[in-house]
Amino acid sequence: MKGYKKNLALIMSALVSLFAVSGCDFIVKDEPVDIDNYSMVENETPDSVNDSSENTESDTTKSDTEQEDKKDSSSDKKDNSKDDKDDKDKSVSSKTTSSKNTSSKTTSSKTTSSRATSSKTTSSKATSSATTSSKTTSSKTTSSNTTSSNDEGKVKEISLDIKEVTLNVGESKMPIVTMTPISALNKSEIWKSSNEKIATVDSNGRITAVAEGKCEVTVTSADNEKVSATVSVTVNGGQKVEKIEVNFNEKTIKIGESVMPTVNMTPLDADTLAESWTSSNDLIATVDEKGNITGHSEGVCKITVSSVSNPQISQEIIITVDGGSAPEPDVPEPNEDITEETYIGGVLVVNKSYGLPENYNPGGLTSECAEHFEDLRHAAADDDIIIYLSSGFRSYETQRQLYNGYVNTYGQAVAETFSARPGYSEHQTGLAIDCNIVNDSFIGTPEAEWLEEHCHEYGFIIRYPKGKESVTGYKYEPWHIRYVGEYLAEQLHNSGLTLEEYLGVSSYYQQ
């Protein structure tokens, strides 16, 4: 029976451990089992177990003492063999009882230890389970915070390093743009000025001051049009036009006749020399943005030209339109016997109508023309554009040889669309230059486009522009530039006029 109870205790201990390993919510207390009642005992250890343990220890001590006494008695009284034998039997019986009690105590200790271990294991499992549960919860929470939305990958905010800027006319500034988040896939920018007459902005965000005033420049995300940033731009007035002069203040023209006054603005270093033209009565005479006045019906009206940068500065021209048709254009007198060069408005004119004496020879490009061409070349190089001189000054004799060669090859009619007769070439003035490639392959190149846009800044004009063949007498030649000085070059560039149109002269051979 005792062996059965011992085995039952071990089985119950194993079951407790099994519950703990399986993760069941089974609360184990560090208490021994009452084997007699086969139930879990709560809160305290049974007295019977403690008493048994104490009695066992007492009996063991007494048995050991009696055994020693018996041994001594046996040696002194060998004749008392029967008593000695009884004592030995008692001793053996005592030892057996002690051994069993000791075994019971050990078993109880092991059971208690096993329960404690099981309790710790269960506690550890519970803690592990709680930790795992916590981690799982944390993982779910983290996953929820990083869930992508419809705006994932889009720009959500734009910031600029400046919110306002003050510039002088002609100055530029490029704000630094920051788009967030950094992981945005498309960070393209769209720039816009609220008033391009005050400040312009290019596709890279470079703001350029044009005229005095205030405006706003806005950058918007190309990826998310709801996201933008704005910089306030203030343009200070720089050097303004102080005076305007025209070459006539009144003029009488016929119906259908056109006339264009010459305008001079001072100072020449004003921020802009742009003009604004208006007519008091378009039914009588109109004026275009370039200042070309045309009569439409009989009567009198007023044409006004004013400075764009300083509208208070202006000049008025009284135009009288009388009845009748416009007269035929004047035909210049033949100038076969040229004895001197022709100047109109201080400008040396050389075209198919106005030539040069055979002995006119400045000895090369004029110093002023050469110096300004060097400035032009260096400016072009700064923009990664290479401009070089292919043909400059030509003497009367050199031009004669070239012209005759072209006539022999192409015939006179074709040759005269691109080559001048000797004595009628601008190259003889020392003021004309052919740049780079001197043929039609130059048309549309970056170099050609740069010249057309910037040569006036250095006193040159594209002498034979596109669409003006009937006016200049020559085909479009974007490589041919003529030095006329910075002021006149600015006037011609802004007006879009040829030199013939500006000066009011023709260009065709008499024979």
C-alpha positions as CSV (number, residue, x, y, z in Angstrom):
1,M,0.0,0.0,0.0
2,K,2.8,2.3,0.8
3,G,4.4,1.6,-2.6
4,Y,1.1,2.3,-4.3
5,K,0.8,5.7,-2.6
6,K,4.4,6.5,-3.5
7,N,3.7,5.8,-7.2
8,L,0.5,7.8,-7.0
9,A,2.4,10.8,-5.7
10,L,4.9,10.6,-8.6
11,I,2.1,10.2,-11.1
12,M,0.3,13.3,-9.8
13,S,3.6,15.3,-9.9
14,A,4.1,14.3,-13.5
15,L,0.5,15.3,-14.3
16,V,1.1,18.7,-12.8
17,S,4.2,19.2,-14.9
18,L,2.3,18.1,-18.0
19,F,-0.4,20.7,-17.4
20,A,2.3,23.4,-17.1
21,V,4.1,22.3,-20.3
22,S,0.9,22.3,-22.3
23,G,0.2,26.0,-21.3
24,C,-3.0,25.3,-19.5
25,D,-4.2,27.9,-17.0
26,F,-3.6,25.6,-14.1
27,I,-2.4,27.3,-10.9
28,V,0.0,25.3,-8.9
29,K,0.9,26.0,-5.3
30,D,4.1,24.9,-3.7
31,E,2.3,22.5,-1.3
32,P,2.7,18.7,-0.7
33,V,0.0,16.2,-1.5
34,D,-2.1,14.4,1.2
35,I,-1.6,10.9,-0.1
36,D,-4.2,9.4,2.2
37,N,-7.0,11.7,0.9
38,Y,-5.7,11.9,-2.8
39,S,-6.4,15.6,-2.9
40,M,-4.6,18.9,-3.2
41,V,-4.0,20.4,0.2
42,E,-4.3,24.2,0.5
43,N,-2.3,26.7,2.5
44,E,-0.5,24.4,5.0
45,T,1.4,21.2,5.4
46,P,-0.4,18.4,7.3
47,D,0.7,17.9,10.9
48,S,0.7,14.1,10.5
49,V,3.5,14.4,8.0
50,N,5.6,16.7,10.2
51,D,4.9,14.5,13.3
52,S,5.9,11.4,11.4
53,S,9.2,13.0,10.3
54,E,9.9,14.1,13.9
55,N,9.1,10.7,15.4
56,T,11.3,9.0,12.8
57,E,14.3,11.1,13.7
58,S,13.7,10.4,17.5
59,D,13.4,6.7,16.9
60,T,16.5,6.6,14.8
61,T,18.5,8.3,17.5
62,K,17.3,6.0,20.2
63,S,18.0,2.9,18.1
64,D,21.5,4.0,17.5
65,T,22.2,4.5,21.2
66,E,20.7,1.2,22.2
67,Q,22.8,-0.6,19.5
68,E,25.9,0.9,20.9
69,D,24.9,-0.2,24.4
70,K,24.1,-3.6,23.2
71,K,27.5,-4.0,21.5
72,D,29.2,-3.0,24.7
73,S,27.1,-5.4,26.7
74,S,27.7,-8.2,24.2
75,S,31.5,-7.8,24.6
76,D,31.2,-7.8,28.4
77,K,28.6,-10.4,28.7
78,K,29.2,-13.0,26.1
79,D,27.1,-15.5,28.0
80,N,23.9,-13.5,27.5
81,S,23.6,-14.5,23.9
82,K,19.8,-14.7,23.9
83,D,19.5,-11.1,25.2
84,D,22.1,-10.1,22.7
85,K,20.2,-11.8,19.9
86,D,17.0,-10.0,20.9
87,D,18.9,-6.7,21.1
88,K,20.3,-7.3,17.6
89,D,16.8,-8.1,16.3
90,K,15.5,-4.8,17.9
91,S,18.4,-3.0,16.3
92,V,17.7,-4.4,12.9
93,S,14.0,-3.6,13.3
94,S,14.9,-0.1,14.4
95,K,17.2,0.4,11.4
96,T,14.5,-0.9,9.0
97,T,12.0,1.6,10.4
98,S,14.5,4.4,10.2
99,S,15.3,3.6,6.6
100,K,11.7,3.5,5.7
101,N,11.0,6.8,7.5
102,T,14.0,8.3,5.8
103,S,12.7,7.1,2.4
104,S,9.3,8.6,3.1
105,K,11.0,11.9,4.0
106,T,13.0,11.9,0.8
107,T,10.0,11.1,-1.3
108,S,8.1,13.9,0.3
109,S,11.0,16.3,-0.4
110,K,11.2,15.2,-4.0
111,T,7.5,15.6,-4.4
112,T,7.7,19.1,-2.9
113,S,10.7,19.9,-5.1
114,S,8.9,18.6,-8.2
115,R,5.8,20.8,-7.4
116,A,8.0,23.8,-6.9
117,T,9.7,23.1,-10.2
118,S,6.4,22.6,-11.9
119,S,5.2,25.9,-10.4
120,K,8.2,27.7,-11.7
121,T,7.8,26.1,-15.1
122,T,4.2,27.0,-15.2
123,S,5.0,30.6,-14.1
124,S,7.8,30.8,-16.8
125,K,5.3,29.5,-19.4
126,A,2.8,32.0,-18.3
127,T,5.4,34.8,-18.5
128,S,6.6,33.6,-21.9
129,S,3.0,33.4,-23.1
130,A,2.3,36.9,-21.8
131,T,5.5,38.2,-23.4
132,T,4.6,36.5,-26.7
133,S,1.2,38.0,-26.5
134,S,2.7,41.4,-25.8
135,K,5.0,41.1,-28.8
136,T,2.2,40.0,-31.0
137,T,0.1,43.0,-29.9
138,S,3.1,45.3,-30.5
139,S,3.7,43.8,-33.9
140,K,0.1,44.3,-34.8
141,T,0.2,47.9,-33.6
142,T,3.4,48.7,-35.5
143,S,1.9,47.2,-38.7
144,S,-1.1,49.4,-38.3
145,N,1.0,52.6,-38.0
146,T,2.9,51.9,-41.3
147,T,-0.1,50.9,-43.4
148,S,0.2,52.6,-46.8
149,S,-2.4,55.1,-47.9
150,N,-3.4,56.5,-51.2
151,D,-0.8,59.3,-50.7
152,E,2.1,57.0,-50.1
153,G,5.0,58.0,-52.4
154,K,3.6,61.5,-53.1
155,V,5.0,64.9,-52.1
156,K,3.2,66.1,-49.0
157,E,5.1,69.4,-48.3
158,I,7.2,72.0,-50.1
159,S,9.4,74.5,-48.3
160,L,11.7,77.3,-49.6
161,D,14.8,78.7,-48.0
162,I,13.3,82.2,-48.6
163,K,9.8,83.6,-48.2
164,E,10.5,87.0,-49.7
165,V,13.2,88.5,-51.8
166,T,14.1,92.0,-53.0
167,L,15.9,92.4,-56.4
168,N,17.0,95.2,-58.6
169,V,15.9,95.2,-62.3
170,G,18.0,92.6,-64.1
171,E,19.0,90.7,-61.0
172,S,18.2,87.0,-60.5
173,K,17.6,84.7,-57.5
174,M,17.0,81.0,-57.3
175,P,15.3,79.7,-54.1
176,I,16.3,76.3,-52.7
177,V,13.4,73.9,-52.7
178,T,12.9,71.0,-50.3
179,M,10.2,68.5,-50.9
180,T,9.1,65.9,-48.3
181,P,9.0,63.1,-47.7
182,I,12.4,62.3,-49.1
183,S,11.0,59.0,-50.4
184,A,8.6,60.8,-52.7
185,L,8.9,59.3,-56.2
186,N,8.2,62.5,-58.3
187,K,9.8,65.7,-57.1
188,S,9.3,67.7,-60.3
189,E,8.5,71.4,-59.9
190,I,6.1,73.8,-61.7
191,W,7.0,77.5,-61.4
192,K,4.7,80.5,-62.1
193,S,4.9,84.2,-61.6
194,S,1.8,86.2,-60.8
195,N,3.0,89.1,-63.0
196,E,5.7,88.5,-65.6
197,K,6.0,92.2,-66.3
198,I,7.5,92.6,-62.9
199,A,9.4,89.3,-62.5
200,T,9.8,86.1,-64.5
201,V,10.7,82.6,-63.4
202,D,12.0,79.8,-65.5
203,S,11.4,76.1,-65.2
204,N,14.4,75.7,-62.8
205,G,13.0,78.3,-60.4
206,R,15.3,81.2,-61.4
207,I,13.5,84.5,-60.6
208,T,14.5,87.5,-62.7
209,A,13.5,91.1,-62.0
210,V,12.0,92.9,-65.0
211,A,10.4,96.1,-63.7
212,E,9.7,97.9,-60.5
213,G,6.8,96.5,-58.5
214,K,5.7,93.5,-56.4
215,C,4.5,90.0,-57.4
216,E,4.5,86.4,-56.1
217,V,6.3,83.4,-57.5
218,T,4.8,80.0,-56.7
219,V,6.3,76.5,-57.0
220,T,3.9,73.6,-57.1
221,S,4.5,69.9,-56.9
222,A,4.0,68.3,-60.3
223,D,3.0,65.1,-58.4
224,N,0.5,66.8,-56.1
225,E,-1.0,70.0,-57.2
226,K,-2.4,70.7,-53.7
227,V,1.1,71.2,-52.4
228,S,2.9,74.5,-53.1
229,A,5.0,77.3,-51.6
230,T,5.3,81.0,-52.5
231,V,7.9,83.6,-52.4
232,S,7.1,87.3,-52.4
233,V,9.2,89.3,-54.9
234,T,9.9,93.0,-54.6
235,V,11.7,94.7,-57.5
236,N,13.3,98.0,-56.8
237,G,13.4,100.6,-59.6
238,G,16.9,100.9,-60.9
239,Q,18.1,103.5,-63.4
240,K,15.0,104.8,-65.2
241,V,14.5,106.5,-68.5
242,E,14.6,110.2,-67.9
243,K,14.0,111.6,-71.4
244,I,12.6,110.6,-74.7
245,E,13.3,112.3,-78.0
246,V,11.8,111.6,-81.5
247,N,13.1,112.8,-84.9
248,F,9.8,114.5,-85.7
249,N,6.8,115.7,-83.6
250,E,4.3,116.1,-86.4
251,K,3.9,114.4,-89.7
252,T,1.4,114.4,-92.6
253,I,0.8,111.1,-94.4
254,K,-1.5,109.7,-97.0
255,I,-4.1,107.0,-96.4
256,G,-2.3,103.7,-96.4
257,E,1.1,105.3,-96.0
258,S,3.3,104.3,-93.1
259,V,6.0,106.1,-91.2
260,M,8.2,105.1,-88.3
261,P,9.8,107.8,-86.1
262,T,13.3,107.3,-84.6
263,V,13.2,107.2,-80.8
264,N,16.1,108.1,-78.5
265,M,15.9,107.4,-74.8
266,T,18.4,108.6,-72.1
267,P,20.3,107.7,-70.2
268,L,21.5,104.8,-72.3
269,D,22.3,102.7,-69.2
270,A,18.6,102.7,-68.1
271,D,17.4,99.3,-66.9
272,T,15.2,99.0,-70.0
273,L,14.7,101.1,-73.1
274,A,11.5,99.4,-74.0
275,E,8.8,101.5,-75.6
276,S,5.0,101.7,-75.3
277,W,2.9,103.1,-78.2
278,T,-0.7,104.3,-78.3
279,S,-3.0,106.1,-80.8
280,S,-5.7,108.6,-79.7
281,N,-7.8,107.5,-82.7
282,D,-7.3,104.2,-84.4
283,L,-9.8,105.1,-87.1
284,I,-7.5,107.8,-88.4
285,A,-4.1,106.2,-87.7
286,T,-2.8,103.1,-85.9
287,V,0.6,102.4,-84.4
288,D,2.0,99.0,-83.7
289,E,4.2,97.9,-80.8
290,K,7.3,98.8,-82.8
291,G,6.2,102.4,-83.5
292,N,5.1,101.9,-87.1
293,I,2.3,104.5,-87.8
294,T,-0.2,103.9,-90.6
295,G,-2.8,106.3,-92.0
296,H,-6.4,104.9,-92.4
297,S,-8.7,107.8,-92.9
298,E,-8.6,111.6,-93.3
299,G,-8.2,113.5,-90.0
300,V,-5.8,114.3,-87.2
301,C,-4.8,112.2,-84.2
302,K,-2.1,111.9,-81.6
303,I,0.5,109.1,-81.3
304,T,2.2,108.7,-78.0
305,V,5.4,106.9,-77.1
306,S,6.3,106.3,-73.5
307,S,8.9,104.5,-71.4
308,V,7.9,101.1,-70.1
309,S,10.1,101.5,-67.0
310,N,9.0,105.1,-66.4
311,P,5.5,105.7,-68.0
312,Q,5.6,109.4,-66.9
313,I,8.3,110.0,-69.5
314,S,6.7,110.3,-73.0
315,Q,6.6,112.1,-76.3
316,E,3.7,113.0,-78.6
317,I,3.5,113.0,-82.3
318,I,0.7,114.8,-84.2
319,I,-0.3,112.8,-87.3
320,T,-2.3,114.3,-90.1
321,V,-3.8,112.0,-92.6
322,D,-5.0,113.6,-95.8
323,G,-7.0,112.1,-98.6
324,G,-5.4,110.3,-101.5
325,S,-3.2,107.2,-101.9
326,A,0.3,106.7,-100.6
327,P,3.0,107.8,-103.0
328,E,5.3,105.4,-104.7
329,P,8.6,104.8,-102.9
330,D,11.5,107.0,-103.9
331,V,14.0,105.4,-106.2
332,P,17.5,106.3,-105.2
333,E,19.7,107.8,-107.9
334,P,22.2,105.4,-109.5
335,N,25.4,105.6,-107.6
336,E,27.9,104.0,-110.0
337,D,30.3,106.8,-109.5
338,I,30.6,106.7,-105.7
339,T,33.0,109.3,-104.3
340,E,32.1,109.0,-100.6
341,E,30.4,106.8,-98.1
342,T,26.8,107.4,-97.0
343,Y,25.7,108.2,-93.4
344,I,22.1,108.4,-92.3
345,G,21.4,109.4,-88.7
346,G,25.1,108.9,-88.0
347,V,25.0,105.3,-89.2
348,L,27.2,104.2,-92.1
349,V,24.8,102.6,-94.6
350,V,26.0,100.0,-97.1
351,N,23.5,97.9,-99.0
352,K,22.4,97.4,-102.6
353,S,21.4,101.0,-102.8
354,Y,24.3,102.6,-101.0
355,G,27.9,101.7,-101.7
356,L,31.5,102.6,-100.9
357,P,34.3,104.2,-102.9
358,E,36.7,101.6,-104.3
359,N,39.5,103.0,-102.1
360,Y,37.6,102.9,-98.9
361,N,39.7,100.7,-96.6
362,P,39.9,100.9,-92.8
363,G,42.7,98.3,-92.8
364,G,40.6,95.6,-91.1
365,L,37.9,95.5,-88.5
366,T,37.5,98.8,-86.7
367,S,38.9,98.7,-83.1
368,E,35.5,99.3,-81.6
369,C,34.0,96.4,-83.6
370,A,36.9,94.0,-82.7
371,E,36.7,94.8,-79.0
372,H,33.0,94.3,-78.8
373,F,33.3,91.0,-80.7
374,E,35.8,89.7,-78.2
375,D,33.3,90.6,-75.4
376,L,30.6,88.7,-77.3
377,R,32.8,85.7,-77.7
378,H,33.7,85.5,-74.0
379,A,30.1,85.9,-73.0
380,A,29.1,83.1,-75.3
381,A,31.9,80.9,-73.9
382,D,30.4,81.5,-70.4
383,D,27.2,79.9,-71.7
384,D,29.2,77.0,-73.3
385,I,28.7,78.4,-76.8
386,I,31.7,78.7,-79.1
387,I,31.5,81.7,-81.5
388,Y,34.4,82.5,-83.8
389,L,35.2,84.7,-86.7
390,S,35.2,83.1,-90.1
391,S,35.3,86.2,-92.3
392,G,35.8,89.9,-91.3
393,F,37.1,92.8,-93.3
394,R,37.3,92.4,-97.1
395,S,38.8,94.9,-99.5
396,Y,37.1,96.0,-102.7
397,E,39.3,93.7,-104.7
398,T,38.7,90.7,-102.5
399,Q,35.0,91.2,-102.8
400,R,35.2,91.5,-106.6
401,Q,37.0,88.1,-106.9
402,L,34.4,86.4,-104.6
403,Y,31.4,87.9,-106.5
404,N,32.7,87.0,-109.9
405,G,33.4,83.4,-108.8
406,Y,29.8,83.0,-107.5
407,V,28.3,84.5,-110.6
408,N,30.3,82.0,-112.8
409,T,29.1,79.2,-110.6
410,Y,25.4,80.0,-109.8
411,G,24.5,82.8,-112.3
412,Q,24.1,86.4,-111.4
413,A,20.5,86.3,-110.2
414,V,21.2,83.5,-107.6
415,A,24.6,84.9,-106.7
416,E,23.2,88.3,-105.8
417,T,20.8,86.8,-103.2
418,F,23.8,86.1,-100.9
419,S,26.8,87.9,-102.4
420,A,27.3,91.7,-102.8
421,R,28.8,93.4,-105.8
422,P,32.2,95.0,-105.2
423,G,31.8,98.3,-103.4
424,Y,28.4,97.2,-102.0
425,S,29.5,94.8,-99.3
426,E,29.3,95.6,-95.6
427,H,32.5,93.6,-95.1
428,Q,34.4,96.5,-96.7
429,T,33.3,98.8,-93.8
430,G,35.2,96.8,-91.2
431,L,32.0,96.6,-89.2
432,A,30.6,93.2,-90.5
433,I,31.6,89.6,-89.4
434,D,30.6,86.2,-90.6
435,C,30.6,83.8,-87.7
436,N,31.3,80.0,-87.6
437,I,29.8,78.1,-90.5
438,V,29.0,80.4,-93.4
439,N,26.1,78.4,-95.0
440,D,22.6,77.2,-94.3
441,S,23.8,74.4,-92.0
442,F,24.3,77.1,-89.4
443,I,20.6,77.8,-89.2
444,G,18.9,76.5,-86.0
445,T,22.1,75.6,-84.2
446,P,22.6,76.6,-80.6
447,E,25.3,79.1,-81.8
448,A,22.8,80.7,-84.2
449,E,20.1,80.9,-81.6
450,W,22.5,82.4,-79.0
451,L,23.7,85.1,-81.5
452,E,20.1,86.1,-82.3
453,E,19.2,86.4,-78.7
454,H,22.3,88.1,-77.3
455,C,24.4,89.8,-80.0
456,H,22.5,93.1,-79.5
457,E,23.9,93.2,-76.0
458,Y,27.3,93.8,-77.5
459,G,26.3,96.3,-80.2
460,F,25.6,93.8,-83.0
461,I,22.5,93.0,-85.1
462,I,21.6,90.0,-87.3
463,R,21.9,92.1,-90.5
464,Y,19.8,89.9,-92.8
465,P,17.0,88.4,-90.6
466,K,14.5,85.7,-91.6
467,G,11.4,87.0,-93.5
468,K,13.0,90.3,-94.5
469,E,14.6,89.2,-97.8
470,S,12.5,91.7,-99.8
471,V,13.6,94.5,-97.5
472,T,17.4,93.8,-97.1
473,G,17.8,92.3,-100.6
474,Y,19.6,89.2,-99.2
475,K,18.6,85.8,-98.0
476,Y,18.4,84.9,-94.3
477,E,22.0,84.8,-92.9
478,P,22.1,84.1,-89.2
479,W,25.9,84.1,-89.2
480,H,26.2,87.6,-90.6
481,I,26.3,90.3,-87.8
482,R,26.9,94.0,-88.2
483,Y,28.2,96.4,-85.5
484,V,26.0,99.5,-85.0
485,G,26.6,100.3,-81.4
486,E,24.8,99.2,-78.3
487,Y,22.0,101.8,-78.3
488,L,20.9,101.2,-81.9
489,A,21.3,97.5,-81.6
490,E,18.9,97.6,-78.6
491,Q,16.4,99.6,-80.6
492,L,16.5,97.3,-83.6
493,H,16.3,94.2,-81.5
494,N,13.3,95.4,-79.5
495,S,11.5,96.7,-82.5
496,G,12.2,93.8,-84.8
497,L,13.1,96.2,-87.6
498,T,15.9,95.9,-90.1
499,L,18.3,98.7,-90.5
500,E,16.6,99.7,-93.8
501,E,13.2,99.8,-92.0
502,Y,14.6,101.8,-89.1
503,L,16.3,104.3,-91.3
504,G,13.6,104.4,-93.9
505,V,15.8,103.5,-96.8
506,S,15.6,100.9,-99.6
507,S,18.1,98.2,-100.8
508,Y,18.2,97.3,-104.5
509,Y,20.6,97.8,-107.4
510,Q,19.8,100.4,-110.0
511,Q,20.9,98.2,-112.9
